[in-house]
Amino acid sequence: MTRGYRMRGPAGLALALALWLGWVSSVMAEEMVMSGSRYSAPLWAWIAAIAVAAGLSAVGLALGFWFLRKRSRIESSE
């Protein structure tokens, strides 16, 4: 049985998620402003970028937890 990577608690996950959201939203906000979108105000760009980054991160976390749970069930049945 493989133990794999051991997380250091919810604080580490929250910090990693906050850094990821900050980086992704800053890149997306800059792209939206530079592309001359309809809502080119920086506030709207930040709001949209943070919403998209949070959504993508939530989907990624959900898929990751689903995969880990499925994997642990397979290993426990053997």
N, CA, C and O atoms as a printed pandas DataFrame, in Angstrom:
     atom_number atom_name residue_name chain_id  residue_number  x_coord  y_coord  z_coord
0              1         N          MET        A               1    0.840   -1.178    0.000
1              2        CA          MET        A               1    0.000    0.000    0.000
2              3         C          MET        A               1    0.889    1.247    0.000
3              4         O          MET        A               1    1.819    1.358    0.799
4              5         N          THR        A               2    0.599    2.155   -0.881
5              6        CA          THR        A               2    1.387    3.373   -1.017
6              7         C          THR        A               2    0.731    4.497   -0.237
7              8         O          THR        A               2   -0.480    4.701   -0.324
8              9         N          ARG        A               3    1.527    5.218    0.518
9             10        CA          ARG        A               3    0.980    6.334    1.286
10            11         C          ARG        A               3    0.861    7.594    0.444
11            12         O          ARG        A               3   -0.082    8.365    0.622
12            13         N          GLY        A               4    1.790    7.816   -0.461
13            14        CA          GLY        A               4    1.728    8.990   -1.326
14            15         C          GLY        A               4    2.087   10.268   -0.586
15            16         O          GLY        A               4    2.707   10.231    0.477
16            17         N          TYR        A               5    1.696   11.386   -1.153
17            18        CA          TYR        A               5    1.999   12.694   -0.584
18            19         C          TYR        A               5    1.096   12.968    0.603
19            20         O          TYR        A               5   -0.114   12.746    0.548
20            21         N          ARG        A               6    1.688   13.446    1.657
21            22        CA          ARG        A               6    0.926   13.740    2.861
22            23         C          ARG        A               6    0.760   15.245    3.011
23            24         O          ARG        A               6    1.752   15.969    3.100
24            25         N          MET        A               7   -0.468   15.723    3.040
25            26        CA          MET        A               7   -0.714   17.155    3.160
26            27         C          MET        A               7   -0.503   17.592    4.598
27            28         O          MET        A               7   -0.666   16.808    5.533
28            29         N          ARG        A               8   -0.141   18.842    4.757
29            30        CA          ARG        A               8    0.140   19.364    6.085
30            31         C          ARG        A               8   -1.042   20.101    6.694
31            32         O          ARG        A               8   -0.864   20.957    7.560
32            33         N          GLY        A               9   -2.200   19.785    6.263
33            34        CA          GLY        A               9   -3.388   20.374    6.869
34            35         C          GLY        A               9   -4.060   21.391    5.968
35            36         O          GLY        A               9   -3.559   21.730    4.895
36            37         N          PRO        A              10   -5.200   21.868    6.426
37            38        CA          PRO        A              10   -5.967   22.803    5.619
38            39         C          PRO        A              10   -5.292   24.160    5.442
39            40         O          PRO        A              10   -5.563   24.860    4.467
40            41         N          ALA        A              11   -4.420   24.536    6.368
41            42        CA          ALA        A              11   -3.750   25.831    6.240
42            43         C          ALA        A              11   -2.831   25.854    5.026
43            44         O          ALA        A              11   -2.781   26.847    4.301
44            45         N          GLY        A              12   -2.113   24.775    4.805
45            46        CA          GLY        A              12   -1.238   24.697    3.635
46            47         C          GLY        A              12   -2.025   24.709    2.339
47            48         O          GLY        A              12   -1.622   25.350    1.368
48            49         N          LEU        A              13   -3.136   24.010    2.321
49            50        CA          LEU        A              13   -3.992   23.982    1.135
50            51         C          LEU        A              13   -4.597   25.359    0.879
51            52         O          LEU        A              13   -4.668   25.801   -0.268
52            53         N          ALA        A              14   -5.031   26.032    1.929
53            54        CA          ALA        A              14   -5.613   27.364    1.775
54            55         C          ALA        A              14   -4.579   28.362    1.262
55            56         O          ALA        A              14   -4.889   29.200    0.415
56            57         N          LEU        A              15   -3.357   28.275    1.771
57            58        CA          LEU        A              15   -2.299   29.173    1.310
58            59         C          LEU        A              15   -1.970   28.920   -0.153
59            60         O          LEU        A              15   -1.828   29.861   -0.934
60            61         N          ALA        A              16   -1.850   27.659   -0.523
61            62        CA          ALA        A              16   -1.559   27.326   -1.921
62            63         C          ALA        A              16   -2.681   27.804   -2.836
63            64         O          ALA        A              16   -2.414   28.330   -3.917
64            65         N          LEU        A              17   -3.920   27.630   -2.421
65            66        CA          LEU        A              17   -5.057   28.067   -3.227
66            67         C          LEU        A              17   -5.087   29.589   -3.350
67            68         O          LEU        A              17   -5.381   30.119   -4.422
68            69         N          ALA        A              18   -4.787   30.290   -2.264
69            70        CA          ALA        A              18   -4.767   31.753   -2.312
70            71         C          ALA        A              18   -3.679   32.263   -3.254
71            72         O          ALA        A              18   -3.908   33.197   -4.022
72            73         N          LEU        A              19   -2.504   31.656   -3.197
73            74        CA          LEU        A              19   -1.426   32.057   -4.104
74            75         C          LEU        A              19   -1.798   31.768   -5.550
75            76         O          LEU        A              19   -1.556   32.589   -6.435
76            77         N          TRP        A              20   -2.384   30.606   -5.788
77            78        CA          TRP        A              20   -2.805   30.241   -7.142
78            79         C          TRP        A              20   -3.848   31.226   -7.668
79            80         O          TRP        A              20   -3.736   31.705   -8.796
80            81         N          LEU        A              21   -4.859   31.529   -6.855
81            82        CA          LEU        A              21   -5.901   32.458   -7.284
82            83         C          LEU        A              21   -5.332   33.849   -7.548
83            84         O          LEU        A              21   -5.732   34.514   -8.504
84            85         N          GLY        A              22   -4.410   34.285   -6.713
85            86        CA          GLY        A              22   -3.788   35.593   -6.914
86            87         C          GLY        A              22   -3.019   35.670   -8.213
87            88         O          GLY        A              22   -3.120   36.651   -8.950
88            89         N          TRP        A              23   -2.251   34.633   -8.494
89            90        CA          TRP        A              23   -1.451   34.625   -9.716
90            91         C          TRP        A              23   -2.333   34.539  -10.954
91            92         O          TRP        A              23   -2.169   35.321  -11.891
92            93         N          VAL        A              24   -3.268   33.592  -10.961
93            94        CA          VAL        A              24   -4.129   33.408  -12.132
94            95         C          VAL        A              24   -4.988   34.642  -12.375
95            96         O          VAL        A              24   -5.131   35.079  -13.517
96            97         N          SER        A              25   -5.555   35.202  -11.325
97            98        CA          SER        A              25   -6.426   36.359  -11.524
98            99         C          SER        A              25   -5.648   37.574  -12.004
99           100         O          SER        A              25   -6.171   38.359  -12.794
100          101         N          SER        A              26   -4.405   37.751  -11.545
101          102        CA          SER        A              26   -3.625   38.890  -12.025
102          103         C          SER        A              26   -3.291   38.745  -13.503
103          104         O          SER        A              26   -3.350   39.720  -14.253
104          105         N          VAL        A              27   -2.943   37.540  -13.923
105          106        CA          VAL        A              27   -2.648   37.308  -15.342
106          107         C          VAL        A              27   -3.900   37.517  -16.187
107          108         O          VAL        A              27   -3.845   38.159  -17.236
108          109         N          MET        A              28   -5.024   36.976  -15.733
109          110        CA          MET        A              28   -6.264   37.109  -16.501
110          111         C          MET        A              28   -6.747   38.554  -16.544
111          112         O          MET        A              28   -7.236   39.009  -17.579
112          113         N          ALA        A              29   -6.618   39.279  -15.443
113          114        CA          ALA        A              29   -7.049   40.674  -15.419
114          115         C          ALA        A              29   -6.214   41.508  -16.381
115          116         O          ALA        A              29   -6.745   42.367  -17.085
116          117         N          GLU        A              30   -4.927   41.260  -16.410
117          118        CA          GLU        A              30   -4.057   41.997  -17.325
118          119         C          GLU        A              30   -4.425   41.705  -18.777
119          120         O          GLU        A              30   -4.450   42.613  -19.608
120          121         N          GLU        A              31   -4.711   40.444  -19.081
121          122        CA          GLU        A              31   -5.104   40.080  -20.444
122          123         C          GLU        A              31   -6.419   40.739  -20.838
123          124         O          GLU        A              31   -6.567   41.200  -21.970
124          125         N          MET        A              32   -7.372   40.789  -19.918
125          126        CA          MET        A              32   -8.664   41.388  -20.233
126          127         C          MET        A              32   -8.529   42.877  -20.503
127          128         O          MET        A              32   -9.186   43.406  -21.399
128          129         N          VAL        A              33   -7.689   43.556  -19.741
129          130        CA          VAL        A              33   -7.503   44.989  -19.936
130          131         C          VAL        A              33   -6.761   45.247  -21.240
131          132         O          VAL        A              33   -7.111   46.167  -21.979
132          133         N          MET        A              34   -5.741   44.446  -21.530
133          134        CA          MET        A              34   -4.948   44.650  -22.736
134          135         C          MET        A              34   -5.729   44.307  -24.000
135          136         O          MET        A              34   -5.468   44.884  -25.055
136          137         N          SER        A              35   -6.670   43.391  -23.915
137          138        CA          SER        A              35   -7.418   42.992  -25.107
138          139         C          SER        A              35   -8.509   43.993  -25.467
139          140         O          SER        A              35   -9.140   43.866  -26.516
140          141         N          GLY        A              36   -8.735   44.978  -24.618
141          142        CA          GLY        A              36   -9.744   45.988  -24.913
142          143         C          GLY        A              36  -11.150   45.447  -24.846
143          144         O          GLY        A              36  -11.990   45.777  -25.683
144          145         N          SER        A              37  -11.416   44.608  -23.845
145          146        CA          SER        A              37  -12.750   44.034  -23.716
146          147         C          SER        A              37  -13.770   45.129  -23.401
147          148         O          SER        A              37  -13.406   46.259  -23.076
148          149         N          ARG        A              38  -15.025   44.782  -23.500
149          150        CA          ARG        A              38  -16.096   45.753  -23.293
150          151         C          ARG        A              38  -16.010   46.377  -21.901
151          152         O          ARG        A              38  -16.148   47.591  -21.749
152          153         N          TYR        A              39  -15.785   45.552  -20.902
153          154        CA          TYR        A              39  -15.629   46.041  -19.531
154          155         C          TYR        A              39  -14.140   46.087  -19.225
155          156         O          TYR        A              39  -13.604   45.187  -18.578
156          157         N          SER        A              40  -13.477   47.132  -19.690
157          158        CA          SER        A              40  -12.029   47.176  -19.549
158          159         C          SER        A              40  -11.585   47.832  -18.244
159          160         O          SER        A              40  -10.388   48.025  -18.030
160          161         N          ALA        A              41  -12.518   48.173  -17.381
161          162        CA          ALA        A              41  -12.142   48.752  -16.098
162          163         C          ALA        A              41  -11.428   47.703  -15.264
163          164         O          ALA        A              41  -11.872   46.556  -15.212
164          165         N          PRO        A              42  -10.339   48.065  -14.614
165          166        CA          PRO        A              42   -9.586   47.078  -13.828
166          167         C          PRO        A              42  -10.420   46.366  -12.763
167          168         O          PRO        A              42  -10.198   45.183  -12.502
168          169         N          LEU        A              43  -11.370   47.059  -12.148
169          170        CA          LEU        A              43  -12.191   46.410  -11.124
170          171         C          LEU        A              43  -12.997   45.266  -11.725
171          172         O          LEU        A              43  -13.053   44.184  -11.140
172          173         N          TRP        A              44  -13.622   45.480  -12.877
173          174        CA          TRP        A              44  -14.387   44.417  -13.517
174          175         C          TRP        A              44  -13.486   43.291  -13.976
175          176         O          TRP        A              44  -13.858   42.120  -13.910
176          177         N          ALA        A              45  -12.299   43.650  -14.440
177          178        CA          ALA        A              45  -11.357   42.618  -14.880
178          179         C          ALA        A              45  -10.937   41.744  -13.707
179          180         O          ALA        A              45  -10.858   40.522  -13.838
180          181         N          TRP        A              46  -10.670   42.357  -12.572
181          182        CA          TRP        A              46  -10.278   41.586  -11.392
182          183         C          TRP        A              46  -11.420   40.700  -10.911
183          184         O          TRP        A              46  -11.203   39.537  -10.572
184          185         N          ILE        A              47  -12.622   41.236  -10.880
185          186        CA          ILE        A              47  -13.770   40.449  -10.417
186          187         C          ILE        A              47  -13.994   39.238  -11.317
187          188         O          ILE        A              47  -14.191   38.123  -10.833
188          189         N          ALA        A              48  -13.963   39.465  -12.616
189          190        CA          ALA        A              48  -14.162   38.355  -13.552
190          191         C          ALA        A              48  -13.035   37.340  -13.458
191          192         O          ALA        A              48  -13.277   36.133  -13.471
192          193         N          ALA        A              49  -11.812   37.824  -13.364
193          194        CA          ALA        A              49  -10.667   36.917  -13.302
194          195         C          ALA        A              49  -10.687   36.079  -12.028
195          196         O          ALA        A              49  -10.397   34.883  -12.070
196          197         N          ILE        A              50  -11.020   36.684  -10.916
197          198        CA          ILE        A              50  -11.082   35.940   -9.657
198          199         C          ILE        A              50  -12.206   34.908   -9.700
199          200         O          ILE        A              50  -12.040   33.789   -9.214
200          201         N          ALA        A              51  -13.343   35.276  -10.279
201          202        CA          ALA        A              51  -14.457   34.324  -10.375
202          203         C          ALA        A              51  -14.081   33.125  -11.234
203          204         O          ALA        A              51  -14.364   31.984  -10.865
204          205         N          VAL        A              52  -13.449   33.372  -12.372
205          206        CA          VAL        A              52  -13.049   32.269  -13.251
206          207         C          VAL        A              52  -11.984   31.412  -12.587
207          208         O          VAL        A              52  -12.060   30.184  -12.633
208          209         N          ALA        A              53  -10.990   32.047  -11.967
209          210        CA          ALA        A              53   -9.925   31.290  -11.307
210          211         C          ALA        A              53  -10.479   30.459  -10.156
211          212         O          ALA        A              53  -10.067   29.314   -9.968
212          213         N          ALA        A              54  -11.404   31.017   -9.386
213          214        CA          ALA        A              54  -12.002   30.265   -8.279
214          215         C          ALA        A              54  -12.810   29.083   -8.800
215          216         O          ALA        A              54  -12.768   27.995   -8.226
216          217         N          GLY        A              55  -13.539   29.296   -9.878
217          218        CA          GLY        A              55  -14.311   28.200  -10.459
218          219         C          GLY        A              55  -13.430   27.081  -10.973
219          220         O          GLY        A              55  -13.694   25.906  -10.716
220          221         N          LEU        A              56  -12.377   27.443  -11.701
221          222        CA          LEU        A              56  -11.454   26.428  -12.208
222          223         C          LEU        A              56  -10.754   25.693  -11.072
223          224         O          LEU        A              56  -10.558   24.479  -11.141
224          225         N          SER        A              57  -10.380   26.420  -10.036
225          226        CA          SER        A              57   -9.721   25.785   -8.899
226          227         C          SER        A              57  -10.667   24.836   -8.177
227          228         O          SER        A              57  -10.262   23.749   -7.763
228          229         N          ALA        A              58  -11.917   25.236   -8.024
229          230        CA          ALA        A              58  -12.896   24.370   -7.360
230          231         C          ALA        A              58  -13.120   23.088   -8.155
231          232         O          ALA        A              58  -13.213   22.003   -7.582
232          233         N          VAL        A              59  -13.205   23.217   -9.474
233          234        CA          VAL        A              59  -13.375   22.026  -10.312
234          235         C          VAL        A              59  -12.153   21.123  -10.198
235          236         O          VAL        A              59  -12.288   19.905  -10.083
236          237         N          GLY        A              60  -10.966   21.714  -10.229
237          238        CA          GLY        A              60   -9.738   20.923  -10.096
238          239         C          GLY        A              60   -9.647   20.217   -8.759
239          240         O          GLY        A              60   -9.260   19.050   -8.697
240          241         N          LEU        A              61  -10.001   20.915   -7.683
241          242        CA          LEU        A              61   -9.978   20.291   -6.361
242          243         C          LEU        A              61  -11.003   19.166   -6.266
243          244         O          LEU        A              61  -10.714   18.108   -5.707
244          245         N          ALA        A              62  -12.190   19.388   -6.805
245          246        CA          ALA        A              62  -13.224   18.349   -6.759
246          247         C          ALA        A              62  -12.786   17.105   -7.523
247          248         O          ALA        A              62  -12.966   15.985   -7.045
248          249         N          LEU        A              63  -12.216   17.298   -8.705
249          250        CA          LEU        A              63  -11.732   16.152   -9.478
250          251         C          LEU        A              63  -10.587   15.442   -8.765
251          252         O          LEU        A              63  -10.517   14.213   -8.769
252          253         N          GLY        A              64   -9.697   16.207   -8.159
253          254        CA          GLY        A              64   -8.589   15.605   -7.426
254          255         C          GLY        A              64   -9.054   14.780   -6.244
255          256         O          GLY        A              64   -8.579   13.662   -6.041
256          257         N          PHE        A              65   -9.986   15.322   -5.454
257          258        CA          PHE        A              65  -10.497   14.574   -4.309
258          259         C          PHE        A              65  -11.272   13.338   -4.762
259          260         O          PHE        A              65  -11.186   12.286   -4.129
260          261         N          TRP        A              66  -12.035   13.462   -5.860
261          262        CA          TRP        A              66  -12.766   12.317   -6.387
262          263         C          TRP        A              66  -11.800   11.226   -6.814
263          264         O          TRP        A              66  -12.020   10.052   -6.519
264          265         N          PHE        A              67  -10.727   11.604   -7.511
265          266        CA          PHE        A              67   -9.748   10.624   -7.963
266          267         C          PHE        A              67   -9.049    9.951   -6.784
267          268         O          PHE        A              67   -8.861    8.735   -6.786
268          269         N          LEU        A              68   -8.662   10.738   -5.775
269          270        CA          LEU        A              68   -7.992   10.156   -4.608
270          271         C          LEU        A              68   -8.922    9.219   -3.850
271          272         O          LEU        A              68   -8.492    8.164   -3.383
272          273         N          ARG        A              69  -10.190    9.592   -3.723
273          274        CA          ARG        A              69  -11.147    8.730   -3.031
274          275         C          ARG        A              69  -11.362    7.431   -3.800
275          276         O          ARG        A              69  -11.428    6.355   -3.206
276          277         N          LYS        A              70  -11.471    7.534   -5.111
277          278        CA          LYS        A              70  -11.643    6.348   -5.947
278          279         C          LYS        A              70  -10.414    5.450   -5.847
279          280         O          LYS        A              70  -10.535    4.228   -5.759
280          281         N          ARG        A              71   -9.247    6.056   -5.860
281          282        CA          ARG        A              71   -8.002    5.294   -5.775
282          283         C          ARG        A              71   -7.877    4.589   -4.427
283          284         O          ARG        A              71   -7.446    3.437   -4.365
284          285         N          SER        A              72   -8.254    5.275   -3.348
285          286        CA          SER        A              72   -8.153    4.647   -2.027
286          287         C          SER        A              72   -9.142    3.489   -1.891
287          288         O          SER        A              72   -8.846    2.504   -1.214
288          289         N          ARG        A              73  -10.304    3.593   -2.521
289          290        CA          ARG        A              73  -11.267    2.486   -2.489
290          291         C          ARG        A              73  -10.729    1.282   -3.250
291          292         O          ARG        A              73  -10.912    0.142   -2.823
292          293         N          ILE        A              74  -10.071    1.529   -4.371
293          294        CA          ILE        A              74   -9.501    0.431   -5.153
294          295         C          ILE        A              74   -8.395   -0.255   -4.364
295          296         O          ILE        A              74   -8.321   -1.483   -4.336
296          297         N          GLU        A              75   -7.526    0.541   -3.714
297          298        CA          GLU        A              75   -6.429   -0.039   -2.937
298          299         C          GLU        A              75   -6.937   -0.788   -1.715
299          300         O          GLU        A              75   -6.361   -1.808   -1.339
300          301         N          SER        A              76   -8.004   -0.303   -1.089
301          302        CA          SER        A              76   -8.506   -0.965    0.117
302          303         C          SER        A              76   -9.224   -2.276   -0.207
303          304         O          SER        A              76   -9.306   -3.162    0.644
304          305         N          SER        A              77   -9.737   -2.405   -1.417
305          306        CA          SER        A              77  -10.434   -3.641   -1.773
306          307         C          SER        A              77   -9.467   -4.765   -2.139
307          308         O          SER        A              77   -9.859   -5.932   -2.164
308          309         N          GLU        A              78   -8.227   -4.430   -2.418
309          310        CA          GLU        A              78   -7.245   -5.470   -2.792
310          311         C          GLU        A              78   -6.680   -6.180   -1.594
311          312         O          GLU        A              78   -5.847   -7.075   -1.743
